[in-house]
Amino acid sequence: MILSSKHVTLRFKETNRSFGISQRMLSRTLRGLERDGLYYPTIPSKMESGLTPMGISFQNPILSSVDFDLDAVRRT
């Protein structure tokens, strides 16, 4: 979720469709990210959300880790 959110505000239903997971699982994931300070909900009536600055700062380290893992898999 952190990698796909980038700098955009997402509607709950759009997020749910794009990940192809159940509404319950998405809600649990978003609550966990909010608890960790990586995600913020906006006005409830709009059902929009986005990443906090700390959540955005996690994107580069995660991408670096993914690149490292992919390189390791290619070498095997």
C-alpha positions in Angstrom: 0.0 0.0 0.0 2.8 2.4 0.8 4.4 1.9 -2.6 1.2 2.3 -4.6 -0.1 5.4 -2.8 2.7 7.7 -3.8 1.5 11.3 -3.4 -2.1 10.9 -4.2 -5.3 10.9 -2.1 -7.3 7.7 -2.6 -10.9 6.9 -2.2 -11.7 3.8 -0.1 -13.6 2.0 -2.9 -10.9 2.8 -5.5 -8.2 1.5 -3.1 -10.3 -1.6 -2.4 -10.7 -2.3 -6.2 -7.1 -1.7 -7.1 -5.8 -4.2 -4.4 -8.5 -6.8 -5.0 -8.8 -7.5 -1.3 -11.8 -7.7 1.0 -13.2 -4.5 2.5 -12.5 -6.0 6.0 -8.8 -6.7 5.2 -8.4 -3.2 3.7 -10.0 -1.6 6.8 -7.7 -3.6 9.1 -4.6 -2.7 7.0 -5.5 1.0 6.9 -6.1 1.1 10.7 -2.7 -0.5 11.3 -1.0 2.0 9.0 -2.8 4.9 10.8 -1.8 3.5 14.2 1.8 3.4 13.0 1.6 7.0 11.8 2.0 6.2 8.1 -1.5 6.9 6.9 -4.2 9.5 7.6 -7.9 9.4 7.0 -9.5 12.6 5.8 -13.1 13.8 6.0 -15.2 10.6 6.7 -18.0 11.6 4.4 -15.5 11.7 1.4 -13.8 8.4 2.5 -10.5 9.7 1.1 -7.1 9.0 2.6 -3.4 9.3 1.9 0.1 8.8 3.3 1.6 10.9 6.0 5.0 12.5 5.4 6.5 9.6 7.4 4.6 7.1 5.2 6.0 8.8 2.1 9.5 8.6 3.5 9.2 4.8 3.7 8.8 4.5 -0.1 12.5 4.8 -1.1 13.8 2.3 1.5 11.1 -0.2 0.6 11.9 0.2 -3.1 15.6 -0.3 -2.4 14.8 -3.5 -0.5 12.6 -4.8 -3.3 15.4 -4.1 -5.8 18.0 -5.9 -3.6 15.7 -8.9 -3.3 15.0 -9.0 -7.0 18.7 -8.9 -7.8 19.4 -11.7 -5.4 16.7 -13.8 -7.0 18.1 -13.2 -10.5 21.5 -14.3 -9.3 20.3 -17.7 -8.1 
